[in-house]
Amino acid sequence: SSGINAEYGIIASGRNHAKISDTTSNFTAEVRKISVDFGKREEIRSRCQEIMKLGDGESFDHVTLFNNHGSMNEVDKLLAESNDPVKFDDYMFLNVTSFQILTCVFLNHFPAIKHTCVNISSICALQAFPSMGMYCTSKAARHMIYRCIAKENPDVNVLNYSPGPMDTSMTQYITQTSVDASIKQMFSDLSAQGRWVDVDESAKKMLTILKDGSYEQGQHVDFFDRS
């Protein structure tokens, strides 16, 4: 986001290096990029450590993890039809297990400095939406992971931030593919009424919330909760 400025150093990770470069192209801060497939089980801890090693040799007063990797489930079927154990397990590994491993590695890699953990959450962590059952389940699990981390580690600053609905490839996929008519209509209405949240606006609000510290540790704060 343009809300991030040059006083910060950024490590950006994700599966697609080109998309990482595109996302960070307008950053004025130094960005170190690394491609990581969080869906691969083999040596997931080592691959998460490789991310953190990009910060080795630097002097930090404070480190922040914005944990946003994950995926949408297949929305062309309902949860009661999702009976493939391998697909379900793979989905939860990418969206929950690797999320937890990355957080653990982050908390242990930079000793003796202030840590902040931000889970980029969703209203789906709190509410059920038809055809999005696996996604809602994973978001609820991530939300509780960070609430527990906050309870167990009072020195760590923890926020579950829901950025609001945005016009992305994921929401376009849901609109076009969901088996549930009400979900397709809900997202179609967001487009027709121009009610998508601006990405930069949401990022700036998140940074303001973090700076003000106006939340309980582990709390779920939605974009629409703050003016």
Buried (B, 14 or more C-beta within 10 A) or exposed (E): BEBBEEEBBBBBBBBEBEEBEEBBEEBEEEBBBBBBBBBBEEEBEEBBBBBBEBBEEEEEEEBBBBBBBBBBBBBEBEBEEBEEEEEBEBBBBBBBBBBBBBBEBBBEBBEEEEBBBBBBBBBBBBEEBBBBBBBBBBBBBBBEBBBEBBEEBEEBBBBBBBBBBBBEEBBEBBBEBBBBEEBBEBBEEBBEEEEBBBBEBBBBBBBEBBEEEEBEBBBBBBBEBEE
